[in-house]
Amino acid sequence: MSIEQIGVLSPHSVKYVIPYNQKKSKRYGLIIFNPHNRPRAAEEADYLKQSLENAEFDVLIRQWSDSEELHKEIQQALTDLAADCSLLFVCIMAHGSRGQLAGSTGAPIAIDDVLQQLT
């Protein structure tokens, strides 16, 4: 699977790109959100899910709280979807700064580590 990072979006960004549908296989969206200290996270995830479904994606929503859980959810999705996935749109919703995601335990998670797992 090849990876193209469209960009790390800030909460103030309203731009994202959804590539054209390839007819051979399915397109999936994976939305992973951290509900801790983010009361509207589930609502935001549902809104994004609706947007992706309108673009003919099958969407999975997962929750995470720490690095171990985040990596586990990504690996499980990659394993489950590998057979017929032509495109995987991944959105990890979290606070963070300087190339790091903030988990509920306060331990930072490097975005580069997450991208490495996706390749």
Phi, psi and chi 1 to 4 in degrees:
 res  aa     phi    psi   chi1   chi2   chi3   chi4
   1 MET       -  130.7 -179.8 -173.1  -44.8      -
   2 SER   -95.3  160.2   63.6      -      -      -
   3 ILE  -129.3  138.7 -177.2  170.6      -      -
   4 GLU  -128.9  118.9  178.3  179.1  -18.9      -
   5 GLN   -86.7  113.6 -179.5 -178.8   -8.6      -
   6 ILE   -72.5  -34.0  -64.8  172.0      -      -
   7 GLY   152.6  156.7      -      -      -      -
   8 VAL   -93.2  116.7  176.4      -      -      -
   9 LEU   -93.7  142.5  -55.3  177.8      -      -
  10 SER   -86.3  166.3   76.9      -      -      -
  11 PRO   -63.4  -15.7   -9.2   14.7      -      -
  12 HIS   -94.4   -4.7  -53.2  -71.7      -      -
  13 SER   -82.2  141.4  178.1      -      -      -
  14 VAL  -120.1   11.0  -67.4      -      -      -
  15 LYS  -105.8  133.3  -62.6  179.3 -174.7  177.6
  16 TYR  -153.8  158.9   55.3   90.7      -      -
  17 VAL  -115.6  132.1  176.6      -      -      -
  18 ILE  -116.4  111.1  -60.9  176.8      -      -
  19 PRO   -63.5  159.2  -20.3   31.3      -      -
  20 TYR   -59.3  142.4  179.5   73.0      -      -
  21 ASN   -68.0  128.4 -171.1   10.5      -      -
  22 GLN   -90.2  127.5  -62.3  178.4   11.0      -
  23 LYS   -72.7  -22.4  -60.5  -70.4 -177.3 -168.2
  24 LYS   -65.4  -42.5  -65.3 -179.2 -165.4  174.4
  25 SER  -133.4 -179.8  -60.2      -      -      -
  26 LYS   -88.2  154.3  -67.5 -176.1  179.4  179.9
  27 ARG  -107.7  134.6  -61.7 -174.3  -47.5  164.9
  28 TYR  -122.3  148.7  -69.9   97.0      -      -
  29 GLY  -115.4  134.5      -      -      -      -
  30 LEU  -120.0  114.5  173.5   61.3      -      -
  31 ILE  -111.7  119.1  -58.0  168.0      -      -
  32 ILE  -118.9  118.7  -53.6  176.4      -      -
  33 PHE  -123.2  152.8   70.9   94.5      -      -
  34 ASN  -103.6  108.9 -174.6  -24.6      -      -
  35 PRO   -78.1  -12.3   30.1  -34.1      -      -
  36 HIS   -72.5  127.7  -54.5  -77.5      -      -
  37 ASN    62.3   18.5  -59.0  -38.2      -      -
  38 ARG  -135.6   82.9  -61.5 -169.4   66.1 -127.4
  39 PRO   -60.3  -26.4   12.5  -20.1      -      -
  40 ARG  -100.4   10.4  -64.2 -167.5   55.7 -161.5
  41 ALA   -59.9  -45.7      -      -      -      -
  42 ALA   -63.5  -40.0      -      -      -      -
  43 GLU   -63.8  -42.5 -174.8  179.1  -40.8      -
  44 GLU   -65.7  -40.0  -67.6  165.8   -5.8      -
  45 ALA   -63.7  -41.1      -      -      -      -
  46 ASP   -64.0  -38.9  -75.2  -21.6      -      -
  47 TYR   -63.3  -44.9  177.4   78.5      -      -
  48 LEU   -65.3  -38.9 -179.3   55.2      -      -
  49 LYS   -58.7  -45.5  178.9 -179.9 -172.3 -118.2
  50 GLN   -61.4  -41.3  -71.4  174.3   -7.3      -
  51 SER   -62.0  -44.4  -62.9      -      -      -
  52 LEU   -69.0  -39.1  -71.0  171.0      -      -
  53 GLU   -64.0  -34.2  -73.7  174.6  -18.8      -
  54 ASN   -64.7  -24.3  -71.7  -19.9      -      -
  55 ALA   -96.9   18.9      -      -      -      -
  56 GLU    67.6   35.9  -60.0  178.9    4.9      -
  57 PHE   -97.0  145.7  -81.8   74.2      -      -
  58 ASP   -89.2  129.3  -68.8  -30.1      -      -
  59 VAL  -119.0  133.8 -178.7      -      -      -
  60 LEU  -109.8  138.6  -55.2  172.4      -      -
  61 ILE  -119.9  130.6  -64.7 -177.7      -      -
  62 ARG  -131.2  160.8  -58.8  -75.4 -160.1  -87.6
  63 GLN  -116.6  153.1  -66.0 -176.1   28.0      -
  64 TRP  -145.3  158.2   67.7  -78.8      -      -
  65 SER  -131.4  -24.5   61.1      -      -      -
  66 ASP  -142.9  175.9   58.5   27.3      -      -
  67 SER   -57.1  -45.1  176.3      -      -      -
  68 GLU   -60.7  -45.3 -177.1  178.7  -34.2      -
  69 GLU   -65.6  -41.1 -122.0  178.4   22.3      -
  70 LEU   -61.3  -49.6  176.7   60.2      -      -
  71 HIS   -64.4  -36.6  -71.1  -66.9      -      -
  72 LYS   -64.1  -44.7 -179.3 -177.2  126.2 -155.3
  73 GLU   -65.6  -39.6  -68.5  -64.5  -12.8      -
  74 ILE   -64.6  -47.7  -69.5  170.5      -      -
  75 GLN   -61.3  -41.7 -171.0   56.8   49.7      -
  76 GLN   -62.7  -43.3 -173.1   62.8   49.8      -
  77 ALA   -64.2  -43.4      -      -      -      -
  78 LEU   -61.6  -40.7  -67.1  176.6      -      -
  79 THR   -65.8  -45.9  -59.3      -      -      -
  80 ASP   -67.4  -33.6  -68.1  -12.0      -      -
  81 LEU  -100.6   -7.0  -53.8  176.9      -      -
  82 ALA   -58.2  -34.6      -      -      -      -
  83 ALA   -64.4  -41.0      -      -      -      -
  84 ASP  -129.5   23.1   64.6  -10.7      -      -
  85 CYS   -94.1  121.8 -178.0      -      -      -
  86 SER   -98.0  -20.9   63.5      -      -      -
  87 LEU  -153.0  133.2  175.2   82.1      -      -
  88 LEU  -125.0  116.4  178.1   61.3      -      -
  89 PHE   -95.6  116.7  178.3   95.6      -      -
  90 VAL  -111.1  128.9  178.7      -      -      -
  91 CYS  -126.8  115.7  177.3      -      -      -
  92 ILE  -106.6  114.0  -59.5  169.9      -      -
  93 MET   -96.0  118.4  -60.1  169.8   61.5      -
  94 ALA  -165.5  161.0      -      -      -      -
  95 HIS   -83.3  165.3  -70.5  -69.5      -      -
  96 GLY   164.3 -179.3      -      -      -      -
  97 SER  -163.3  159.9   64.9      -      -      -
  98 ARG    49.8   49.5  -62.5 -174.6 -178.4  134.6
  99 GLY    75.5   17.2      -      -      -      -
 100 GLN  -130.9  145.4  -52.2 -118.3  -26.0      -
 101 LEU   -97.1  148.9  -57.7  172.8      -      -
 102 ALA  -105.7  118.5      -      -      -      -
 103 GLY   -86.2  173.2      -      -      -      -
 104 SER   -69.6  -20.1   61.3      -      -      -
 105 THR   -81.8   -9.4   61.4      -      -      -
 106 GLY    90.3  -12.8      -      -      -      -
 107 ALA   -74.4  126.9      -      -      -      -
 108 PRO   -72.0  150.8   25.6  -31.2      -      -
 109 ILE  -123.7  120.2  -56.3  161.9      -      -
 110 ALA   -69.2  128.9      -      -      -      -
 111 ILE   -60.2  -35.7  -68.4  172.3      -      -
 112 ASP   -59.9  -36.0  -72.7  -18.3      -      -
 113 ASP   -65.2  -38.7  -69.3  -13.5      -      -
 114 VAL   -67.5  -44.5  175.0      -      -      -
 115 LEU   -62.9  -37.6  -67.5  174.3      -      -
 116 GLN   -61.0  -39.7  178.8   68.1   29.3      -
 117 GLN   -65.7  -30.0 -175.1 -179.8    8.3      -
 118 LEU   -79.9  -11.3  -67.8  169.6      -      -
 119 THR   -91.9      -   57.9      -      -      -
